Amino acid sequence: MRRKALEQTLQTTPRLNLFQGFFQAALKNNLPIAIWRLPNQDTQNVVVDLSGQAQQMKLDLEESRPGFAFSRFLNPHLKQTYFLNADVHYSTKLDTIQYLTPPHALDNQWHQSQQRFLQAFEATLEAAPASPVHPKTPTPNRLHIASETDYSQLVHRGVEAIKAGLFKKVVLSRAKSVDLPANFDHVQTFMKLCQRYANALVYLVYVPEIGLWMGATPETLISTDDQQQFRTIALAGTQAHNHELPLSHTAWMQKEIEEQAMVSRYIINCFKKIRLREFEEVGPKTVIAGNLVHLCTRFKVDMQAVNFAELGTVMLDLLHPTSAVCGMPKETSQEFILQHEHYDRAFYSGFIGPVNITQATHIFVNLRCMQLLGNQAILYAGAGITEDSIPMREWHETEMKCKTMLDIIQ
């Protein structure tokens, strides 16, 4: 298919078919791929890394090539962040495929990989394969599916540790396993998530050595744009969204108010560590995230005004993992998590998002997500535990959070 004909095809092919074409072509060639849509936007993006293996690297946002970052919960100093180079980038806003020039312009292997991918993509668009390619399933991370009794006991231990003075807050999570329907379609599910969760980063990521993850996460970790504006948020406190009441009438208990205040103080303390005093703070306000509402405080910094161009990288290193997914103080609460959760969070509560795509970076905490393993989905959810936590209520909070993914696949 010549370039002009391909461009015309991109403009006339329905989005679902188009992204299924990208997804199937990447799987056929075993290439890393990320598909996403930012909150409150209609534009959907896809990047494909033609190397066949996402790099593990120390993420430097200011110096990085365009791409997509994917990090585990545990990633000391961000040295093992998986990074998908945007060798192929398509955006529904531009309706054209852009190609990232390889480090060595005469890299034959890179060009051959590009040609194989485009041939597979074009073939998929021309005629849907009789039997779609399915993602390879890597060895799963260490999993323990906690029962309500297991999780309640875990929360009770967390409360006792707080009362003993070990820390002020700890975020305790669990995994939930569900069977996928026989007709489950990855890209179609991604599109459904986009329709249902307008206020979230919706993503579908496949990396051969990692496997397949999907999610709709509402929490910005850090973002920077071409206007040199840095943003982050403190998001905590959770309850079901009552559609009959305006957001301004949402009532919050002392436990949720204090939990959210801790996350805000954590961000401000990070600013203090780098002697940053000029920032805007708005909130807390009640915000919608799918079927839930949270308390949110927004922070903004003009990087040009404070002469701090590298603020994005510095704050990413300081913030992750935030108190919203770990606890306060970070070190002791993280040690408690590793000792008592009895499973590997993997990429749940890590971070994820596009880097230097159209001169902007948007990194989110990886919440409301699932790991896809063959005909099963592993859902992840956690709750912030304070001295006032009641185990049964925390279990129900994790159940509500799991429904973000559960509702879309059942």
Disulfide bonds with the S-S distance in Angstrom:
none
